[in-house]
Amino acid sequence: MPRFDYQAPTDLKEAIALLSGGATALAGGTDLMVKMKRGLARPHQVVSLQRIEGLKEIVVSANGVARIGALTTMAEIARHPLLSRNSLLALTEGANSVGGALIRNRATVGGNIVNARPCADTVAPLLALGANLIIDGPGGRRTRPIEGFITGPGKTSLLAGEILVAVEIPPPEGSGSCYIKITRRAVMEITIAGCAVSAALERDGRTIRQVRMALTSVASTPLVVEGLEKRFAGRVADDAALQEAAAMARQSAHPIDDHRAPAEYRSEVIEVIARRALRLALERAGGGKRK
Ligand SMILES: Cc1cc2nc3c(=O)[nH]c(=O)nc-3n(C[C@H](O)[C@H](O)[C@H](O)COP(=O)(O)OP(=O)(O)OC[C@H]3O[C@@H](n4cnc5c(N)ncnc54)[C@H](O)[C@@H]3O)c2cc1C
């Protein structure tokens, strides 16, 4: 491991000043430390965000917005009672599927987002849930949708000196959500293909009111299945609709071959899990089963 200067400020402004000077942010270190050990990242100064107050809280405000601090670990998200509602299960399932127990105790949601890998297991859930990112930096605080934040593998629209402070999920309004992923074994595996869905039903319990779907590991970034919401709002959630939505997921995917799976397999399997995920999210929207 190359030598580096280490700072652990307790003040957000101080951290922003250090990052503006060219330092690298450190959260749980499960991505950054691996890169540093392999010589893929050589920061001269590392700034831990762990001691900054307020970056680890999970709160749901009176208007139903769930706010999750960027330094919240996957384990904390997976077991938090405020996030165990049917509407937010996509996120808890995504967090609970990351690595193994040791990794989940270190890995943060902010690190998962900013690391910007196509296989990031909390990003598709947050895309499906229509999450916003709260970002602080030299130019002040800003809020932006998570959609479009990741611009390529390992690339985001974060500006120099900026810190991802929190993720906000809008009120779910009676929806259900889920995240299903395919891996070669149950734990400590990178996702071959994943699908997150957030859906809501009309009062009749059959007609789709709202639906969003996002995919993992089938393109250069996690992606939203475009046009789904428009096409299915007002449609009865029957087998034909589920199949049509699954076919749209397959069409949105642009997978590559790698050592985990060939592109063709990813295309096949994304259609299968998209159908399953949509069915499960709709069941949950109707108050039904959790898995
Ligand atoms: C064995 C193993 C298994 C894994 N399995 C999975 C898996 O199944 N699914 C999955 O999605 N990931 C997996 N990962 C990857 C990793 O655990 C996650 O991406 C993790 O969420 C990264 O968070 P972190 O806090 O460790 O980030 P760090 O490593 O600390 O940081 C990652 C990057 O984000 C930047 N950063 C972090 N936080 C902020 C912030 N708040 N503001 C600005 N920049 C920030 C850092 O500068 C760095 O560039 C695995 C990793 C390992 C080592």
The ligand as a Gaussian input file, in Angstrom:
#p B3LYP/6-31G(d) Opt

LIG

0 1
 C      -15.614000      -8.599000      -1.038000
 C      -16.483000      -7.505000      -1.582000
 C      -17.772000      -7.819000      -2.006000
 C      -18.591000      -6.815000      -2.529000
 N      -19.853000      -7.149000      -2.944000
 C      -20.661000      -6.183000      -3.448000
 C      -21.990000      -6.507000      -3.870000
 O      -22.449000      -7.654000      -3.791000
 N      -22.752000      -5.485000      -4.365000
 C      -22.288000      -4.197000      -4.456000
 O      -23.030000      -3.326000      -4.897000
 N      -21.039000      -3.878000      -4.067000
 C      -20.223000      -4.827000      -3.568000
 N      -18.951000      -4.508000      -3.170000
 C      -18.484000      -3.133000      -3.375000
 C      -18.589000      -2.199000      -2.161000
 O      -18.710000      -2.876000      -0.946000
 C      -19.706000      -1.175000      -2.312000
 O      -19.615000      -0.456000      -3.512000
 C      -19.719000      -0.182000      -1.116000
 O      -21.037000       0.238000      -0.945000
 C      -18.807000       1.041000      -1.241000
 O      -18.996000       1.844000      -0.089000
 P      -17.787000       2.270000       0.852000
 O      -18.378000       3.034000       1.968000
 O      -16.939000       1.102000       1.211000
 O      -17.018000       3.223000      -0.158000
 P      -15.483000       3.642000      -0.208000
 O      -14.660000       2.489000      -0.659000
 O      -15.069000       4.320000       1.050000
 O      -15.570000       4.741000      -1.363000
 C      -15.900000       4.391000      -2.687000
 C      -15.757000       5.624000      -3.578000
 O      -16.756000       6.578000      -3.294000
 C      -16.206000       7.811000      -2.822000
 N      -17.093000       8.217000      -1.729000
 C      -17.543000       7.423000      -0.729000
 N      -18.454000       8.065000       0.004000
 C      -18.579000       9.301000      -0.520000
 C      -19.394000      10.428000      -0.199000
 N      -20.283000      10.390000       0.805000
 N      -19.263000      11.546000      -0.945000
 C      -18.378000      11.582000      -1.974000
 N      -17.602000      10.546000      -2.335000
 C      -17.707000       9.408000      -1.622000
 C      -14.775000       7.497000      -2.419000
 O      -13.928000       8.603000      -2.609000
 C      -14.434000       6.363000      -3.379000
 O      -14.052000       6.888000      -4.624000
 C      -18.111000      -5.480000      -2.628000
 C      -16.817000      -5.170000      -2.182000
 C      -16.010000      -6.164000      -1.664000
 C      -14.634000      -5.798000      -1.197000

